[in-house]
């Protein structure tokens, strides 16, 4: 693409104009401002290449005399030779190689063939929701900066103007340039060799066909989404080029932890403190759920680590059902024991003489030395 078009400056722009244009575009397309945006990174690379060429007087002079800023050209562009002299030395440091001599003539020109639609790049964002919102589902907005189709030129990059003489070739229909002792000519890419122009580069988007816009995108978080789940919002990424579809927006959802519940698939698990007498005798206690307090029956003889179940108290499943609410029992000893309570515990120990560890260790000799002890 034409370096002048990339920077959005005229052919007669001064070095100061080029620097101002570069700073303006760099602030918009720098990778640090658009992390993970491959389209912005590609545009920024073109901007840097154009700037480094045009800000250097020698490279700019070479670029201008080579005629490469003439705009779109036919890939099979015709050319002619004139005013050439073969008396130049054929060897030595001043000799021109074949590649140098014909580089501008034989180099393939972008835009010579049919333009193919290009799909826009995808965008990525993240969203944090509460545990309750993840359970029930919610709609949230995500702020993104995306490339959109230019409204002034409808993405064409050009505007229709009244027919006038081509400013690039001054109406000649072809561009002439010198290379060593040879002078070349080829059809003007700006007017297609007609010498007249009916279109000009869009001033709003600098011929890119797209502009940058900040936008709030509504994201529907479905019920039961897991932490790290990724949602796709179709065609809310960067706009495509040449009529191509827009890319997609991918949103990674982070779920905040709950103070009581932990997710196990579609079930919810909660640790339930149970007093010793409740575990031994059984009880009915109030426990939390997603819909508020519910009654839970603790069977007599409940042990530590045992799980009690409230059917249908979990998360909404993919098929429309619901998981369960699980309570894992942990036994809690009394914090303070008075003398009557201690006497009751002693009496309990005298009555229940079974060795509760016999089933775990079996028979062993207490005098046996344990390796590593």
C-alpha positions in Angstrom: 0.0 0.0 0.0 1.1 3.6 -0.6 3.1 4.9 2.3 1.5 8.3 2.0 -1.9 6.8 2.2 -1.0 4.7 5.2 0.1 7.8 7.1 -2.7 9.9 5.7 -0.4 12.7 4.4 -0.1 14.4 1.0 2.8 13.8 -1.4 4.2 17.3 -0.5 4.0 16.7 3.3 6.9 18.0 5.4 9.0 16.0 7.8 7.1 17.6 10.7 3.7 16.6 9.1 5.0 13.0 8.7 6.1 12.9 12.4 2.8 14.3 13.6 0.8 11.7 11.5 3.0 8.9 12.9 2.5 9.9 16.5 -1.2 10.2 16.0 -1.5 6.7 14.4 0.9 5.1 16.8 -1.2 6.1 19.8 -4.2 4.4 18.1 -2.6 1.2 16.8 0.4 0.5 19.1 0.4 -3.2 20.4 0.6 -1.9 24.0 -2.8 -0.2 23.5 -4.3 -3.1 21.7 -3.0 -6.3 23.4 -3.7 -9.5 21.5 -5.1 -7.6 18.5 -3.4 -9.1 15.5 -5.1 -6.6 13.0 -3.9 -3.6 15.0 -0.4 -5.1 15.2 -0.3 -5.5 11.4 -1.4 -2.0 10.8 1.2 -0.7 13.3 3.9 -2.5 11.4 2.8 -0.9 8.2 2.8 2.5 9.9 6.3 2.1 11.2 7.6 1.0 7.8 5.9 4.0 6.1 7.3 6.4 8.7 10.9 5.1 8.6 10.8 5.4 4.8 9.3 8.9 4.5 11.1 10.5 7.4 14.5 9.7 5.9 15.2 12.2 3.0 17.3 9.7 1.1 14.9 6.8 1.4 11.9 9.1 0.6 13.6 10.4 -2.5 14.3 6.9 -3.7 10.7 5.8 -2.8 9.2 8.8 -4.7 11.4 8.4 -7.8 10.6 4.7 -7.9 7.0 5.5 -8.4 5.7 3.1 -5.8 3.2 5.6 -4.3 0.9 5.7 -7.3 -1.8 3.6 -5.6 -3.3 0.4 -6.9 -1.7 -1.0 -10.1 -2.3 -3.9 -12.4 -0.2 -6.9 -11.6 0.7 -7.4 -15.3 1.4 -3.7 -15.8 2.8 -2.8 -19.1 6.0 -0.6 -19.3 8.3 0.9 -21.9 12.0 1.9 -22.0 13.3 5.3 -23.1 16.4 7.4 -22.9 18.6 4.6 -21.8 22.4 4.3 -22.3 24.2 0.9 -22.4 27.7 2.6 -22.2 27.7 2.2 -18.4 30.3 -0.2 -16.9 29.0 -3.8 -16.8 31.1 -4.6 -13.8 32.5 -3.0 -10.7 30.8 -1.3 -7.8 28.7 1.0 -9.9 27.2 -1.8 -12.0 23.5 -2.5 -11.5 22.3 -6.0 -11.0 19.3 -7.4 -13.0 17.2 -7.5 -9.8 17.9 -3.9 -9.0 17.2 -2.8 -12.5 13.8 -4.4 -12.9 12.6 -4.6 -9.3 10.0 -1.9 -9.7 8.8 -3.2 -13.1 8.4 -6.9 -12.2 7.4 -6.6 -8.5 3.8 -7.9 -8.1 1.4 -5.1 -7.3 -1.3 -5.5 -4.6 -4.8 -5.0 -5.8 -4.1 -6.1 -9.4 -6.5 -9.1 -9.1 -10.0 -9.5 -7.7 -10.2 -8.3 -4.1 -11.2 -11.1 -1.8 -13.2 -10.5 1.4 -11.1 -10.7 4.6 -12.6 -11.8 7.9 -12.0 -9.4 10.8 -9.8 -10.4 13.7 -11.3 -11.8 16.9 -11.3 -9.9 20.1 -10.8 -11.3 23.6 -12.1 -9.9 26.9 -12.8 -11.0 30.5 -15.7 -10.6 32.8 -16.0 -11.2 36.6 -19.4 -12.2 38.1 -20.5 -13.1 41.6 -21.2 -16.7 42.5 -25.0 -16.0 42.7 -24.9 -14.5 39.2 -23.1 -17.5 37.8 -25.7 -19.8 39.4 -28.8 -17.9 38.2 -27.4 -16.3 35.0 -27.1 -12.6 34.3 -26.5 -10.0 31.6 -23.4 -7.8 31.8 -21.7 -5.3 29.6 -18.1 -5.6 28.4 -16.2 -2.5 27.1 -14.2 -3.2 24.0 -12.3 -1.1 21.5 -12.9 -2.5 18.0 -12.5 -1.6 14.4 -15.8 -0.8 12.6 -16.7 -0.2 9.0 -16.1 3.5 8.1 -19.5 5.2 7.9 -18.3 7.8 5.4 -17.2 5.4 2.7 -19.1 2.3 3.7 -15.7 0.4 4.0 -14.6 1.2 0.4 -11.8 3.5 1.5 -12.7 5.8 -1.4 -15.2 8.5 -2.1 -16.9 9.4 -5.4 -15.9 12.8 -6.6 -16.6 14.9 -9.7 -14.4 13.8 -12.6 -11.1 15.7 -12.8 -7.6 15.3 -14.0 -5.5 12.8 -12.2 -3.2 14.6 -9.8 -0.8 11.6 -9.6 0.1 11.5 -13.3 -1.1 15.0 -14.2 -3.5 13.5 -16.8 -0.7 11.6 -18.7 -2.2 8.2 -17.7 1.3 6.8 -16.9 4.1 7.2 -14.4 7.7 7.7 -15.5 10.8 7.0 -13.3 14.5 6.4 -13.8 16.7 3.6 -12.7 20.4 4.0 -13.5 20.6 4.8 -17.3 17.1 3.6 -18.0 13.8 5.4 -17.8 10.6 3.4 -17.3 7.0 4.2 -17.7 3.9 2.3 -16.6 0.1 2.9 -16.3 -0.8 5.2 -13.4 -2.4 3.2 -10.6 -4.4 6.1 -9.3 -6.5 6.5 -12.4 -5.9 3.1 -14.1 -4.2 4.7 -17.0 -7.2 6.9 -17.8 -5.6 10.2 -16.8 -8.9 11.2 -15.1 -10.1 10.4 -11.6 -13.7 9.9 -10.3 -12.7 8.7 -6.8 -10.3 9.8 -4.1 -9.1 8.4 -0.8 -11.6 8.7 2.1 -10.4 11.4 4.4 -12.3 10.0 7.4 -10.5 6.6 7.5 -7.4 7.6 5.5 -8.4 5.0 2.9 -8.4 2.1 5.4 -12.2 1.5 5.1 -12.3 1.1 8.9 -12.2 3.2 12.0 -11.7 2.5 15.7 -14.6 2.9 18.2 -15.1 2.0 21.9 -18.3 0.1 22.5 -20.2 -1.6 25.3 -21.2 -5.1 24.3 -24.0 -6.9 26.2 -22.9 -10.5 27.2 -25.6 -13.0 28.4 -24.0 -15.2 31.1 -26.0 -18.5 31.2 -27.0 -20.1 34.5 -24.5 -22.6 35.8 -21.4 -21.3 34.0 -18.1 -22.5 35.5 -15.1 -20.4 36.5 -13.0 -19.9 33.4 -15.9 -20.6 31.0 -15.7 -18.8 27.6 -18.6 -17.2 25.8 -18.7 -16.2 22.1 -20.5 -13.1 20.9 -20.8 -13.5 17.1 -19.4 -10.7 14.9 -18.6 -8.4 17.7 -14.8 -8.5 16.9 -13.0 -6.3 14.4 -14.8 -5.5 11.2 -13.7 -7.4 8.1 -12.3 -5.8 4.9 -13.7 -5.8 1.4 -17.1 -6.9 2.6 -15.8 -9.7 4.8 -17.6 -10.7 8.0 -16.6 -9.3 11.4 -14.6 -11.4 13.8 -16.1 -12.7 17.0 -15.7 -11.5 20.6 -14.6 -14.2 23.1 -15.3 -13.4 26.8 -13.7 -15.4 29.6 -15.9 -15.5 32.7 -14.3 -15.5 36.2 -16.6 -16.5 39.0 -16.0 -15.1 42.5 -15.8 -17.7 45.3 -18.7 -18.2 47.7 -18.1 -18.0 51.5 -20.0 -21.3 52.1 -20.6 -23.2 48.9 -18.1 -25.0 46.7 -19.1 -26.4 43.3 -18.8 -30.1 42.4 -20.1 -30.4 38.9 -23.8 -29.5 39.1 -23.8 -30.1 42.9 -23.0 -27.6 45.6 -21.1 -28.7 48.7 -21.1 -27.0 52.1 -19.3 -27.9 55.3 -21.8 -28.3 58.1 -20.7 -28.0 61.8 -22.6 -30.6 64.0 -22.5 -30.8 67.8 -21.6 -34.2 69.3 -25.0 -34.6 70.9 -26.7 -33.8 67.5 -24.7 -36.4 65.7 -25.4 -39.0 68.4 -29.1 -38.3 69.0 -30.1 -36.8 65.6 -31.6 -33.4 65.0 -33.3 -31.1 62.6 -31.4 -27.9 61.9 -31.6 -24.8 59.7 -29.1 -24.8 56.8 -28.4 -22.3 54.0 -29.4 -22.8 50.3 -29.5 -20.7 47.2 -33.1 -19.9 47.8 -32.7 -19.2 51.6 -32.7 -21.3 54.8 -34.1 -24.9 54.6 -34.6 -27.6 57.2 -32.1 -30.5 57.2 -32.6 -33.8 59.1 -29.4 -35.1 60.8 -29.9 -38.8 61.4 -28.9 -40.3 64.8 -25.4 -41.8 64.7 -24.1 -39.4 62.0 -20.4 -39.6 61.6 -17.8 -37.0 60.8 -17.2 -36.7 57.0 -20.7 -38.1 56.2 -22.6 -36.2 53.5 -26.2 -35.3 53.8 -28.2 -34.4 50.7 -30.9 -31.9 49.8 -32.2 -33.0 46.4 -32.6 -30.3 43.7 -30.8 -27.7 45.7 -27.8 -27.4 43.4 -27.2 -25.8 40.0 -29.2 -25.8 36.8 -28.0 -28.6 34.5 -27.5 -28.5 30.8 -30.7 -30.5 30.3 -32.8 -28.2 32.5 -32.7 -30.2 35.7 -30.9 -29.3 38.9 -28.0 -30.8 40.9 -28.1 -31.4 44.7 -27.1 -29.5 47.7 -24.6 -31.5 49.8 -23.6 -31.0 53.4 -20.4 -32.6 54.7 -20.5 -33.1 58.5 -17.7 -32.0 60.7 -18.1 -32.7 64.5 -17.6 -29.8 66.8 -16.6 -30.4 70.5 -18.0 -28.2 73.2 -15.8 -25.2 73.7 -16.4 -25.2 77.5 -17.2 -28.1 79.8 -18.4 -27.6 83.4 -17.9 -30.4 86.0 -21.3 -32.0 85.5 -20.6 -32.2 81.7 -17.2 -33.7 82.3 -18.7 -36.3 84.7 -21.2 -37.2 82.0 -18.4 -37.7 79.5 -16.5 -39.9 82.0 -19.6 -42.0 82.5 -20.0 -42.3 78.8 -16.4 -43.6 78.5 -17.0 -46.2 81.2 -20.1 -47.5 79.5 -18.6 -47.5 75.9 -15.4 -49.6 76.4 -14.9 -50.5 72.7 -11.5 -49.6 71.1 -12.5 -47.3 68.3 -9.0 -47.7 66.7 -8.9 -51.5 66.5 -10.5 -51.6 63.1 -7.9 -49.2 61.7 -4.7 -50.6 63.1 -5.6 -54.2 64.1 -3.3 -56.0 66.6 0.2 -54.6 67.0 2.9 -54.7 69.6 3.3 -51.2 71.3 7.0 -52.0 71.8 7.6 -52.5 68.1 9.8 -49.7 66.8 8.3 -47.9 63.8 10.8 -47.4 60.9 11.7 -43.7 60.5 10.6 -42.8 64.1 
